């Protein structure tokens, strides 16, 4: 069984974040077919053969295996929850599957606070997100909205 | 490949709109939560340890939101019956998060095609289909809404 080293995320408060704040980029990869296969297992879905079989991918006219768009978006979502800390509550998440991630590509996750505001007694932060590959191409632009804890509340 | 007129393509797309199949229910299993958490590098103790999750105020072990994709593939019909075009491409996802998915919960997923239109793409006609999946727990609480946009070209 894969040994999981659990890590409790820190608490991040609304007051800790300002508009324009950039979270430290997180680099994943090189992304490999094994990552994709693990995702397929977690989804219990092996139907899309082009995601793990190069022969099938090329026969379908693709340049090779493509990692799943929802998988890449899901690691961006997970990175976002780590940036926002353990007491934040993610309300919305959006991603666009704009470019392919292929085996041996690197995925660099970036996030920035676009806006922070209070509404209905809640403290919100709105984020701009992206995954960029090693060639500087944005493969997955995205955004998120979260309710943040207040310091001293 | 058979050629279709614009009116025929529009008719095919319009026919997709509405509920897709019956709602389907599936339990949130610890093994599934663990597999998904490992797949997306989520090492927060609330994904693995019930005591840690309860200490943070949850009813039990909390699934990472990407587990919604396991429900997507196992509980919903995701193949589109479109005669025109050669390939369906996953375009974007818009998530709303409400009540967390807790191990032991039974989640019911209802799927509907909410919009389908024909657009002019760079290389020809492009079908744009929007699907909505609503995830509800055994208490009737809305857990999440996942809106996906697919392109048929």
Interface residues (C-beta under 8 A of the other chain):
Chain A: X2 X4 X5 X6 X7 X8 X9 X28 X35 X38 X39 X41 X42 X43 X44 X45 X47 X60 X69 X70 X71 X73 X74 X75 X77 X78 X81 X86 X89 X90 X91 X92 X93 X94 X95 X96 X97
Chain B: X32 X34 X35 X36 X37 X38 X39 X40 X41 X42 X43 X44 X45 X48 X49 X52 X56 X64 X65 X66 X67 X69 X70 X72 X73 X74 X87 X89 X90 X91 X92 X93 X94 X95 X96 X97
